[in-house]
Amino acid sequence: MGSGPSAHLAALRNAGLYRRRRVVERALPGARCVVDGRELVNFCSNDYLGLAQDPRVAQAMAAAAIEFGAGSGASHLVTGHHRAHHALEEELAAFTGRERALLFSTGYMANLGVAAALAGRGDTVLEDRLNHASLLDAGLLCGARFSRFPHGDADALERRLGTAGRGHRLVLTDGVFSMDGDLAPLPRYAAACRRHRAMLVVDDAHGLGVLGLNGGGTVEHFGLGAADVPLLVGTLGKAFGSFGAFVAGSRDLVDLLVQRARTYIYTTALPPAVAEATRAALGIVRAEPWRAARVLAHAARFRALAEQAGLPLAASSTPIQPVLLGTPQAATAASEALLGRGLLVSAIRPPTVPEGGSRLRVTLSAAHAEADIERLVDALAEVLKRYPVQTCPPPGDRSVPGTSGGQSGV
């Protein structure tokens, strides 16, 4: 077989790793969507609080589009920084308890921008092995010495920090890991960073709005503050239901990003209408804490029912609930069988997870009803009789080079 694109695609198909896009014809309230003319219950969205379809958020976007137009027209440092952006940055800073916040067009760009602005040749970047692909790429591309330590292992981080060079030390980690749903041990990471004068950066894409007493995410959940986590990265397309990302920190750190983060300087700003939609969503998150309580209750209910049914779950208390199956073929077949029952659940396969770690990634939303959870568990119990678990690595073992926790590569 040749080595051209056709041969590579054939190899992916034979290994059960070929990806296909589904065309969503309509998104519906109640965590539903229409695909190929069929209404499905969506269990693979990151819309944790059910705000992506909230009419108040949509109306805010529509009104702002009429006022500001469809796009920003330029980068932030030219003429693209509108008052809607500025107001949202101020509100995000207050929400996260930081002095300033800075909007980025995507979470990927935020992570790349942070690493490149704060680390380079002669510096050291250390990362949890299960970090999202954007964090791993940020560490690889910034030019610093780059090293990954075993997942959740604060002692290993401490050892790596102890042997790091004299340059800046930057530690990057997810708050909630997107493929396993578990939490980074942030108090221990923060303590190690303090002892070794390293800066801890937390990407809390899957924690903000969901965890913590006020929706402040993993950092608030652990009772940490800005001194423990100097830079916090958040995305707006998950719990907040819109699009984009931000970085929050001290006035000087954020100003340094404005001066040096190439992914901020050299790209068009978010449409102001997106900023206004996010402001509406942020207000709802503050005013309706029942949403976060509801999605976490759904996660607990799912786990209780799934454990009774003997389903192979990973250890997670968050809305991300992996069902471990082992092989790409089993995960894909189970996903298709669920689709036939009106349930949309993604099959996650290498390289997003390691060999032997293929799974169904169930994600829950405040928009789901309790009956949806029960229906899903009943269907999973039936389907997995046909696709039993095959060999899986120990939880958290992703020693295969190049694997990461990025949801985009299912």
Residue pairs with C-beta under 8 A, 6 or more apart in sequence:
1 7
1 10
1 11
9 18
12 18
12 19
15 328
16 327
16 328
16 329
16 332
16 349
17 328
17 349
17 350
19 409
19 410
22 35
22 36
22 344
23 35
23 36
24 33
24 34
24 35
25 33
25 34
25 35
25 36
25 37
26 33
26 34
27 33
27 52
27 53
28 34
28 39
28 53
29 53
29 367
30 367
30 368
30 369
31 41
31 42
31 43
31 45
31 47
31 50
31 365
31 367
31 368
31 372
32 39
32 40
32 41
32 42
33 39
33 40
33 42
33 344
34 40
35 344
38 342
39 342
40 339
40 342
40 343
40 344
41 342
41 343
41 344
41 368
41 372
41 375
41 376
42 344
42 365
43 343
43 344
43 345
43 362
43 363
43 364
43 368
43 376
44 344
44 345
44 346
44 361
44 362
44 363
45 52
45 363
45 365
46 206
46 237
46 238
46 239
46 363
46 407
47 53
47 238
47 239
47 241
47 365
47 367
48 206
48 209
48 210
48 238
48 239
48 292
48 295
48 319
48 363
48 364
48 365
48 366
49 209
49 210
49 239
49 240
49 241
49 284
49 285
49 291
49 292
49 295
49 365
49 366
50 241
50 291
50 365
50 366
50 367
51 57
51 239
51 240
51 241
51 242
51 281
51 284
51 285
51 291
52 241
52 242
53 241
53 367
54 241
54 281
54 284
56 280
56 284
57 241
57 242
57 277
57 280
57 281
57 284
58 277
59 280
60 276
60 277
60 279
60 280
61 242
61 273
61 274
61 276
61 277
61 280
62 273
63 276
64 84
64 272
64 273
64 275
64 276
64 277
65 271
65 273
67 272
68 82
68 84
68 271
68 272
68 273
68 276
69 271
69 272
70 271
70 273
71 268
71 271
72 80
72 81
72 82
72 85
72 268
72 269
72 270
72 271
72 272
73 79
73 80
73 268
74 80
74 268
74 269
75 265
75 266
75 267
75 268
75 269
76 85
76 103
76 264
76 265
76 269
77 258
77 265
80 268
80 269
81 269
82 269
82 272
82 275
83 272
84 272
84 273
84 275
84 276
84 279
85 103
85 269
85 270
85 272
85 275
87 275
87 279
88 103
88 275
88 276
88 278
88 279
88 282
89 100
89 101
89 102
89 103
89 246
90 101
91 279
91 282
92 101
92 234
92 246
92 248
92 282
93 99
93 100
93 101
93 248
95 215
95 216
95 282
95 286
96 208
96 216
96 217
96 219
96 232
96 234
96 248
97 216
97 225
97 226
98 226
98 232
98 248
98 249
98 250
99 226
99 249
99 250
99 251
99 254
100 248
100 249
100 250
100 251
100 254
100 255
101 246
101 247
101 248
101 254
102 246
102 247
102 248
102 254
102 257
102 258
102 261
102 264
103 244
103 245
103 246
103 269
103 270
103 275
104 110
104 113
104 244
104 245
104 246
104 247
104 261
104 263
104 264
105 244
105 245
105 263
105 267
105 268
105 269
105 270
106 235
106 244
106 245
107 134
107 203
107 205
107 233
107 234
107 235
107 237
107 245
108 134
108 137
109 245
109 263
109 264
109 267
110 233
110 235
110 245
110 246
110 247
110 263
111 132
111 134
111 135
111 137
111 138
111 172
111 203
111 233
112 134
112 137
112 138
112 141
112 262
112 263
113 247
113 257
113 261
113 262
113 263
113 264
114 138
114 201
114 231
114 233
114 247
114 257
114 261
115 125
115 135
115 138
115 139
115 141
115 142
115 144
115 170
115 172
116 138
116 141
116 142
116 143
116 260
116 261
116 262
116 263
117 256
117 257
117 259
117 260
117 261
117 262
118 168
118 170
118 199
118 201
118 231
118 256
119 125
119 142
119 143
119 144
119 167
119 168
119 170
120 142
120 143
120 144
121 143
121 144
122 144
122 165
122 166
122 167
123 144
123 145
123 165
123 167
123 168
123 169
123 170
124 144
124 145
124 146
124 147
124 164
124 165
124 167
124 168
124 169
124 170
125 138
125 139
125 142
125 144
125 145
125 146
125 147
125 170
125 171
125 172
126 147
126 148
126 149
126 157
126 160
126 161
126 164
126 169
126 170
126 171
126 172
126 198
127 135
127 136
127 139
127 146
127 147
127 148
127 149
127 171
127 172
127 173
128 148
128 149
128 151
128 152
128 172
128 173
128 174
128 177
128 184
129 148
129 149
129 150
129 151
129 398
129 399
130 151
130 152
130 174
130 177
130 179
130 180
130 396
130 398
130 404
130 405
131 148
131 172
131 173
131 174
131 177
131 203
131 404
131 405
132 174
132 177
132 178
132 203
132 205
132 404
132 405
132 406
133 404
133 405
133 406
133 408
133 409
134 203
134 406
135 172
135 173
135 174
135 203
136 148
136 404
138 172
139 146
139 172
140 146
144 167
144 168
144 170
145 164
145 165
147 160
149 156
149 157
149 160
150 156
150 396
151 177
151 396
151 397
151 398
152 182
152 184
152 185
152 396
154 185
154 188
154 189
154 191
154 192
157 171
157 189
157 192
158 192
158 195
158 196
161 169
161 171
161 192
161 193
161 195
161 196
161 198
162 196
164 196
164 198
168 199
169 193
169 196
169 197
169 198
169 199
170 198
170 199
170 201
171 189
171 192
171 193
171 198
171 199
171 200
171 201
172 201
172 203
173 184
173 186
173 189
173 200
173 201
173 202
173 203
174 184
174 202
174 203
174 204
174 205
174 206
174 405
175 183
175 184
175 186
175 202
175 203
175 204
175 205
175 206
175 207
175 208
175 211
175 217
175 218
175 219
176 182
176 183
176 184
176 204
176 205
176 206
176 207
176 210
176 211
176 218
176 318
176 320
177 183
177 184
177 206
177 405
178 205
178 206
178 320
178 405
178 406
178 407
179 320
179 322
179 348
179 352
179 353
179 359
179 361
179 405
179 407
180 314
180 315
180 316
180 320
180 322
180 395
180 396
180 405
181 206
181 314
181 316
181 317
181 318
181 319
181 320
181 321
181 322
182 314
182 315
182 316
182 318
182 396
183 207
183 211
183 218
183 221
183 318
184 202
184 218
186 200
186 202
186 218
186 219
186 222
186 224
186 228
186 229
187 222
187 223
187 224
187 228
189 200
190 200
190 224
190 228
190 229
192 198
193 199
193 200
194 228
199 230
199 231
200 228
200 229
200 230
200 231
201 229
201 230
201 231
201 232
201 233
202 218
202 219
202 229
202 231
202 232
202 233
203 233
203 234
204 217
204 218
204 219
204 232
204 233
204 234
205 233
205 234
205 235
205 238
205 245
206 238
206 318
206 319
206 320
207 217
207 218
207 219
207 221
207 318
208 215
208 216
208 217
208 234
208 235
208 238
208 239
208 240
209 215
209 217
209 238
209 239
209 240
209 285
209 292
210 217
210 239
210 292
210 295
210 296
210 318
210 319
211 217
211 218
211 220
211 221
211 292
211 318
212 218
212 219
212 220
212 221
213 220
214 220
214 286
214 289
215 239
215 285
215 286
215 289
215 292
217 232
217 234
219 225
219 228
219 229
219 232
226 249
226 250
230 249
230 250
230 253
231 247
231 248
231 249
231 253
232 247
232 248
232 249
233 245
233 246
233 247
234 245
234 246
234 247
234 248
235 244
235 245
236 242
236 243
236 244
236 245
236 246
236 274
236 278
236 281
237 243
237 244
237 245
239 285
239 292
240 278
240 281
240 282
240 285
241 277
241 281
242 274
242 277
242 278
242 281
243 270
243 274
243 278
244 270
244 274
244 275
244 278
247 254
247 257
248 254
257 264
258 264
258 265
284 291
285 291
285 292
290 366
291 366
292 366
294 366
295 319
295 364
295 365
295 366
296 317
296 318
296 319
298 319
298 364
298 365
298 366
298 368
298 370
298 373
299 316
299 317
299 318
299 319
299 321
299 364
300 317
301 370
301 373
302 321
302 362
302 364
302 373
302 376
302 377
303 313
303 317
303 321
305 373
305 374
305 377
306 313
306 321
306 323
306 377
306 380
307 313
309 377
309 378
309 380
309 381
310 381
311 323
311 377
311 380
311 381
311 384
312 323
312 324
312 325
312 384
312 389
312 392
313 321
313 322
313 323
313 324
314 321
314 322
314 324
314 359
314 395
315 395
316 322
319 363
319 364
319 365
320 361
320 362
320 363
321 361
321 362
321 363
321 364
322 348
322 359
322 360
322 361
322 362
323 334
323 359
323 360
323 361
323 362
323 380
323 384
324 357
324 359
324 389
324 392
325 331
325 334
325 358
325 359
325 360
325 384
325 387
325 389
325 390
325 392
326 356
326 357
326 358
326 389
326 390
326 391
326 392
327 356
327 358
327 390
328 347
328 349
328 350
328 358
330 358
330 387
330 388
330 389
330 390
331 347
331 348
331 349
331 358
331 359
331 360
332 347
332 349
333 386
333 387
334 345
334 347
334 360
334 380
334 383
334 384
334 386
334 387
335 345
335 346
335 347
335 360
337 383
337 386
337 387
338 344
338 345
338 360
338 379
338 380
338 383
339 345
341 379
341 383
343 375
343 376
343 379
345 360
345 361
345 362
345 376
346 360
346 361
346 410
347 358
347 359
347 360
347 410
348 358
348 359
348 360
348 361
348 407
348 410
349 358
349 410
350 357
350 358
350 400
350 403
351 400
351 402
351 403
351 404
351 409
352 403
352 404
352 405
352 406
352 407
352 409
352 410
353 359
353 398
353 403
353 405
354 393
354 397
354 398
354 399
354 400
354 403
355 393
355 400
356 390
356 391
356 392
356 393
357 392
357 393
357 397
357 398
360 380
361 407
361 410
362 376
364 373
393 399
398 404
